Amino acid sequence: MLDIRFIRENPEKIKQNIANRHVDPARADVDKLLLLDARKTQLEKEIEKIRAGRNKLADKLKNAADRTPEKIEEGKRLKDGLEVLEKELAAVTKDWQSAMDWMPNMLASDVPIGRDENDNIEIKAWTPKDKYLRKDQLGMKDFSKQWMPQLDFTAKDHIELGKQLDIIDVEQSAIVSGSRFYYLKNEAALLEYAVFELLKEKLLQEGFTPMIVPLLVRDRVLYGTSHFPGDADQVYQIENKYVEEHRNLFLVGSSEPSLFAYYMDKTLDLANLPQKFFAVTSCFRSEVGSWGKDVRGIKRVHQFDKLEMDAITTPEKSNEMMEYLLSINEWLLQKLELPYHVILMCSGDAGYFATNRKYDFEVWMPVQKTFVEMGSDTNARDFQARRFNTRFIDKDGQKKYVHNVNDTGITGPRTIIAIMENYQNKDGSVTIPKVLQKYIDKTVISPVR
């Protein structure tokens, strides 16, 4: 969350940021927050003054000679008045915290102001043949698609192709679980394992810590990453009847909350920063708001596997860390020889409340003739760290909040779609990317006859 002192000193900047991000101003109400903040501060001062008076009176009443009916009555009045103010403070603090929770992170100065994906800016584009495109070949949204590779035959989409190759089944999954679920089998399952293994090997070489993390977490964890309250409608909550203490538990939509929560309420030494870690997990999302969109296939689903790579670092190094994580994304896509571009997200498409600056990396899909998001690279700066209370001790011995940087790494189903679209052949087979052939021990996936 934001520092309340910054909000007090910069209310107009906060309001402009809320407008730029197209957050509902009725919820992110700066004026209401400041009124609550003023009353909260006033109550805290009044309570502190009464407590000081009570303590002073209590010292006097230790002397029997001073324990008069008038002094005892005064003590009772102070006690009753204190209870009234403390009760009001509790209510005001609750409303104050609720108002604070709807204040989104400030966006970086270079984030373009815009409404939606049409205002995002391409910063890089790469193809296996031409490598990085020139700056004049980049533009807004998907300007570079005109230089992306095309197929010279009538291609099949991943659903038709997956059925003919016997590697994707969405018909049985619909019977088992309903819409937006899938079975991967045979080479599709092996492709997902192989992609994760390739990236895992790279991350271990780069000094990342491998983690296996909880997939069910408590409210505070999703609040910590800012998925609560803003994106609560994307999260599945489980029935808590059989949960210890009947605590609420939620399925994660990414391993990001669990990874960063590992350092919740901890203070790290400067010498131990940065912390770099990754996890492969199943992820669960309701996809509210997308019902009716991308209903065919495995592009937008309720459950999928993902390798998330995240980092905790110092304020001075977070932008550098963001670029470093992006370089690993690009390394992977180039190893897979998948054409892609990187876009800097505009203010209206910046994602969840924690975002200070965000890149999306998107792979070109020659059958769909569009770019499809593979993942994101986001600098949250100290927004999440304040909610998680994660700090470090700097070189001067001062406690400061760390900066969190998170990165998708790679998602399973969309990577499989990208490989199928870019590597399919005229005869209906799919060539396996060279870098993955050592994991699968074959070069081509052929149709089942």
ZAKOLPA-267615 format. One record per residue (C-alpha): residue in three letters; x, y, z. Coordinates in steps of 0.001 Angstrom, whole numbers, plus 524288, in hexadecimal, padded with zeros to 5 digits. Each point is the difference from the previous one (the first is absolute). Layout:
! ZAKOLPA-267615
AlaXYZ/...
***
This chain:
! ZAKOLPA-267615
Met800008000080000/Leu803F080E357FF20/Asp8061A807AC80B19/Ile7F53F8083D8064F/Arg809A680B308017C/Phe801D2800247F141/Ile7F1428005E7FE20/Arg7FE7780B4380995/Glu80A7A807DB7F900/Asn7FBDA7FCB87F207/Pro7F12E7FE787FF54/Glu7FEDC805777F22D/Lys80AA67F6E17FAF4/Ile7F8CD7F49980619/Lys7F32C804237F9AC/Gln806868016D7F2B3/Asn8064B7F2A28016D/Ile7F2B77FA1580331/Ala7FA2B806957F400/Asn80B4F7FB8A7F75D/Arg7FE367F2078048E/His7F130800A27FE39/Val7FDAE7FB3880DD4/Asp7F24A802A580521/Pro8013580D2C80723/Ala7F4487FC8B8087A/Arg808427F53D805F8/Ala80D2B8069F7FEF5/Asp7FABD80C418069B/Val80B738089A803F4/Asp7F7C480A9880666/Lys7F8DA7F60C80862/Leu80CE87F9D6803E2/Leu805BE80D0F80415/Leu7F4038032F8084D/Leu801057F2DE806AB/Asp80E86801ED801A8/Ala7FE0980D408066B/Arg7F5DB7FA768096D/Lys8089D7F439802DC/Thr80B8C808C780321/Gln7F78E808B580897/Leu7FA9A7F45780793/Glu80D897FA52801EE/Lys804A180CE3805DF/Glu7F4218010D808DD/Ile801A07F1F980494/Glu80E68802188027E/Lys7FCDB80C2C80812/Ile7F5AE7F8F480831/Arg808F97F46F80244/Ala80A9B8091B804B4/Gly7F6238065B80947/Arg7FBA47F2B580514/Asn80DF77FBD48026D/Lys802CD80C9080756/Leu7F3AE7FE4180832/Ala8033C7F1B18029C/Asp80D258041B8059F/Lys7F926809808093E/Leu7F6277F5DA80475/Lys80B057F7468049D/Asn800AF8095280B88/Ala7F4917FD0180927/Ala7FEF280E51803D2/Asp7FD15803AD7F1DC/Arg7F5CD7F5457FDF6/Thr7F46A809158019E/Pro7F2417FD7B7FA8C/Glu8021280B267F67F/Lys80CAF7F9FA7FAC8/Ile7F9CE7F2917FEEB/Glu7F480805CE7F8A3/Glu80963807317F708/Gly806E27F3307FD09/Lys7F2E97F9CB7FC79/Arg7FC9F80B3D7F6DD/Leu80D247FECC7F93A/Lys7FE257F1477FE82/Asp7F23C8017D7FA4E/Gly8044B80AE17F6CE/Leu80B8D7F7ED7FB85/Glu7F7547F45B7FCCE/Val7F716808877F7A3/Leu80B6D805AC7F855/Glu806AF7F2CE7FE46/Lys7F36B7FA4D7FAA5/Glu7FECF80B267F645/Leu80E577FEBC7FC5D/Ala7FE397F1917FD0F/Ala7F4AA803087F6D1/Val8072880B4C7F963/Thr80C667F7E77FE8B/Lys7F8507F51C7F971/Asp7FA27809967F631/Trp80D4B806887FE56/Gln8067C7F3017FCE3/Ser7F5427FC787F65D/Ala8020080D007F900/Met80ECB7FE0C7FFEA/Asp7FE837F27D7FA0A/Trp7F9DD805DD7F3C5/Met80B508094C7FD61/Pro807D47FA4A7F48C/Asn80EA4800F47FED3/Met805A480BE37F954/Leu803F77FD677F1F7/Ala80DD08026A7FB4F/Ser8025B80CA37F8A1/Asp802697F9127F303/Val7F3487F85180029/Pro7F7D8804F57F47C/Ile7F2DE805E080392/Gly7F5497F8747F92A/Arg7F3067F91480167/Asp802177F2037FB72/Glu8089B7F6977F857/Asn7FF68808C17F403/Asp8088F809DE80720/Asn80AD37F67B803BA/Ile80D438026E7F9B4/Glu808D87F6007F994/Ile80DE480109804F5/Lys805C07F3CD7F9B8/Ala7FC6C7F5E67F5BD/Trp807857F3FC7FBA7/Thr7FE9C7F5817F5A8/Pro808737F3E87FDC8/Lys803A4804E87F271/Asp801FA80E9C801E0/Lys803878001780E8F/Tyr7FCD780D2680652/Leu7F7F4808FB7F772/Arg8043280E107FDDC/Lys7F9F380AF280818/Asp7F895804FA7F420/Gln7F96A7F2A07FF2E/Leu7FA30801BC80DA0/Gly7F409807B2803DF/Met7F37C7FF8F807DF/Lys7F9787F3568042F/Asp803757F5F77F54C/Phe805E8808AF7F58B/Ser80B2F7F65C7FDAB/Lys7F6E97F4EA7FBCA/Gln801FC803D47F1C4/Trp80DF67FADF8011E/Met7FC847F38380721/Pro801617F2D57F8E1/Gln7F4437FA7B7F8BC/Leu7FC2C7F22B7FC6A/Asp7FF407FCCF7F178/Phe7F52A7F5E78016B/Thr7F2797FF2180605/Ala803117FD5580E2D/Lys7F7E17F9A280AA2/Asp7FD23805F580D38/His805667F97280C1F/Ile7F32F7F92380345/Glu7FEA17F9447F2CF/Leu80E7A7FD317FFA6/Gly8002B7FB3280E11/Lys7F50F7F6697FD3A/Gln806697FA9E7F3AC/Leu80CF27FE808071D/Asp7F92F7FA1B80BF0/Ile806908098980947/Ile7F4F9809188049A/Asp7F2797FBF38048E/Val7F61180A60803FA/Glu7F4307F7557FDC6/Gln802977F6B280B39/Ser8045680B24808DE/Ala7F2E3806A17FD7B/Ile7F9447F3B3804F6/Val809227FEDE80BA1/Ser800E580E458042C/Gly7F82A808C67F6EC/Ser8049B80A937F6C6/Arg80D9A8060780019/Phe806FC7F3B98046B/Tyr8084E7F6CB7F7D8/Tyr807E77F38F7FF56/Leu80DBF8004A7FA83/Lys805097F2AC7FC17/Asn80B287F9777F8F5/Glu80942809EC7F9C6/Ala7F85580BE9804C0/Ala802337FBCC80E17/Leu80E427FD557FCEC/Leu8015180D577F989/Glu7FB38806BF80C53/Tyr809597F83A80882/Ala80B08802DD7F684/Val7FDD480EB97FF8F/Phe7FFB3800AB80ECF/Glu80C3C7F7AF800D7/Leu80738808B37F64D/Leu7FCCF80C47807AA/Lys8027C7F95080D0F/Glu80DD27FC6B7FBB5/Lys8027680E097FBF2/Leu7FB108058780CE0/Leu808467F6AB80806/Gln80BE3804617F837/Glu7FC2D80E1B80316/Gly7FF967FD3F80EA4/Phe7F13E7FFA380225/Thr7FAB17F85180B91/Pro7F64C7F55C7FC17/Met7F3A17FFBD8084F/Ile7F4087F76A801A8/Val7F57B808B8805C5/Pro7F2327FF61805A8/Leu7F513801177F614/Leu7F5FF8037A80A71/Val802A580CAE80731/Arg7F96980908809BA/Asp7FA1380D4F7FD7E/Arg80BF9807A080418/Val808907F9757F5E3/Leu7F75E8042B7F495/Tyr7FE6680D408065D/Gly80ECF800DA800C7/Thr801C87FEAD7F159/Ser7F43E8091D7FDB5/His7F76D7F5867F9E8/Phe7F6D18040580AF9/Pro7F7B6808057FFCC/Gly800EE803FB7F1AC/Asp800447F2977F986/Ala7F8567F823809FA/Asp7F6447FBD57F588/Gln80AD47F85B7F91C/Val802CF7F76680BDA/Tyr7F9D97F32980412/Gln7FCE07FEA980E78/Ile7FE4F7F26B805A3/Glu7F5807FBDA809A6/Asn805ED8020B80D77/Lys7F74C7F69580785/Tyr80AF57F5F6800CC/Val80B43809AE8013D/Glu806E28017A80D15/Glu7F9F980B38807A7/His7F6EB801BE7F447/Arg809B1809957FA3A/Asn7FDA8804C27F21F/Leu808ED7F9C77F5F7/Phe80181803B57F1AE/Leu805DA7F92D7F433/Val80B4A807CD7FA53/Gly7FF8A805527F22E/Ser80ED57FFD97FFC8/Ser80AF77FBEB80921/Glu8036480E7A801A2/Pro7F801801BA80C99/Ser805BE7F3DE80651/Leu80DE7803647FBEB/Phe7FFE880DE28052F/Ala7F87C7FBF780C3B/Tyr80BA37F779803A8/Tyr8068F80CBC80424/Met7F3FD805B1806BC/Asp803598073780CB2/Lys80E7B7FD6B7FDEF/Thr80B92809427FFE3/Leu80B107FC2F7F6E9/Asp80E48803B880087/Leu80533808027F4AB/Ala80A0F7F5537FD7C/Asn7F4F47F65E7FD47/Leu7F9F5808367F534/Pro7FBB77FDBA7F5B9/Gln7F7ED7F3F18029B/Lys7FC637F9127F350/Phe7F6B97F46D80020/Phe7F6C87F84F7F74F/Ala7F5167F604800E5/Val7F83D7F7A37F697/Thr7F1D47FF558043E/Ser7F2507FDBF7FB69/Cys7F8A580CEB7FF8F/Phe7F170802758015C/Arg7F82580B907FADD/Ser7F18C8027E7FEA6/Glu801E9808387F3A2/Val7F46480884803B6/Gly7FE9580A5E7F581/Ser804B77F6F87F540/Trp7F4647F6CB7FF95/Gly7FC437FE987F1CC/Lys80DD6803367FB69/Asp80A137F5E27FBAB/Val7F6C47F523803D5/Arg806137F63F7F684/Gly80C797F92E8035E/Ile80A2E8021F80A7C/Lys8034380E677FE95/Arg7F7AC8055780B38/Val7FD227F5B880A37/His7FCA47FE6A80E63/Gln80BD07F78980322/Phe80D8C800147F9FF/Asp80E337FDB980389/Lys809F280AC9800C0/Leu80E1780244803D0/Glu800B980CD380786/Met80D0C806AB802A0/Asp8007280AEF80A0A/Ala809EE8084680701/Ile801838088780C04/Thr80A2280AB07FF14/Thr803C880DA780473/Pro7F92F80C657FB29/Glu80BE3803C27F7FD/Lys800437F30A7F8C5/Ser7F1B77FCF37FCFB/Asn7FFB4805D97F24C/Glu80C817F8BA7FCD3/Met7FA037F37780548/Met7F400802137F786/Glu8087E800D07F3D0/Tyr807B97F41280460/Leu7F3D07F7B180173/Leu7FB48804977F2B6/Ser80D057FBBB7FA23/Ile7FD3C7F23A804F6/Asn7F27D800467F9B7/Glu8064E803F77F33A/Trp80A967F5A98015E/Leu7F5857F5898010E/Leu7F7D7804D47F48C/Gln80C10801117F77B/Lys804697F25B803E0/Leu7F28F7FB3C7FBDD/Glu80155808497F39D/Leu7F2A48060B801E8/Pro7FD9380D827FA00/Tyr7FBCF809C580A50/His7FF4480E1580429/Val80124806E680D23/Ile7F68A80ADA80356/Leu8004580A6D80A7D/Met7F26C80031805D6/Cys7F89080CCC8004B/Ser7F9918059280C2C/Gly7F2927FA667FCFA/Asp805547F2617FD59/Ala80A0B7FF6A80AF1/Gly7F9A97F4CA80738/Tyr7FE237FE4880E83/Phe8019380AB280A38/Ala80E2F7FC9B80336/Thr8050E8037A7F26E/Asn809BB80B0A7FEFC/Arg804F07FBDD7F2A4/Lys7FCA17F4287F7C9/Tyr804827F90A7F3C2/Asp7F82E7F58D7F8F1/Phe807147F6957F70F/Glu7F75B7FAAA7F550/Val8027A7F56C7F5E3/Trp7FB918013D7F1EC/Met7F59E7F6097FC45/Pro7FFF57FE827F122/Val7F3247F8837FFB7/Gln7F8AF809F380854/Lys807FB80AE37F983/Thr801C3806F380CDD/Phe80914800DC80BB0/Val7FC097F86F80C2C/Glu804EA8033980D8A/Met809837F60780594/Gly802828074C80C97/Ser8036280C86806F8/Asp80B9A80648806C6/Thr7FC078099380AAC/Asn807018090A80961/Ala7F75E8022F80BEF/Arg80A79807DF80722/Asp7FC998008680E96/Phe7F12A7FEE77FE5D/Gln7FF427F17B80332/Ala80AF7800BD809EC/Arg7F83C809C280829/Arg7F46F7F6BB80047/Phe808AA7F45E8031A/Asn80899807C08095B/Thr80C627FB307F951/Arg80BD680863802D8/Phe80EB28001A7FF3C/Ile80AC2806A2807BB/Asp807AA809507F754/Lys80E7580344800E7/Asp7FD1480A9780A12/Gly7F88E7F6A2808B7/Gln7F2B6805A27FC6F/Lys7F4237F7707FD85/Lys7F9E1802167F2A9/Tyr7F5DC7F90D7F7E0/Val805067F6DB7F56F/His7FB74800C57F1EC/Asn7F8C67F48B7F9CB/Val801847FC7E7F1B2/Asn7F7D97F4E57FA6C/Asp8003F7F90D7F30C/Thr7F75E7F59F7F9EF/Gly80B6B7F80E7FAF2/Ile7F7AB7F79D7F719/Thr7F2497FA3C7FFA1/Gly7FD8A7F23E7FB4B/Pro7F410800277F711/Arg802E080C967F8BF/Thr80DE57FB9B7FD57/Ile7FAAA7F3697FA3C/Ile7F6B2807D67F756/Ala80B73808757FB9C/Ile808367F4287FC84/Met7F4C87F9737F8CA/Glu7FCDE80C1A7F7FA/Asn80DF9803997FCA5/Tyr805317F23E7FDDA/Gln7F4BA7F94E7F90B/Asn802837FA557F282/Lys7F7A57FEC97F3D8/Asp7FDBE7F16F8027B/Gly7F9E9802CC80D5B/Ser80C0C7FC4D807DB/Val806DE808F3809A9/Thr80EB58011D800C1/Ile805548002A80DCF/Pro8090880BB180286/Lys80E337FBA47FF54/Val802E68045980DE1/Leu7F5457F70980541/Gln802FE7F3E77F7F7/Lys809BC7FAE180A0C/Tyr7F5177FF7A80A1D/Ile7F6007F9557F728/Asp808FE7F7767F7D0/Lys7F933802947F331/Thr7FFC680AC37F5D0/Val7F2077FFD87FAFF/Ile7F25B7FD9F80566/Ser7F8697F8FB7F563/Pro7F13F7FE787FE5E/Val7F9F77F3948054F/Arg7FB907F7697F498/
***
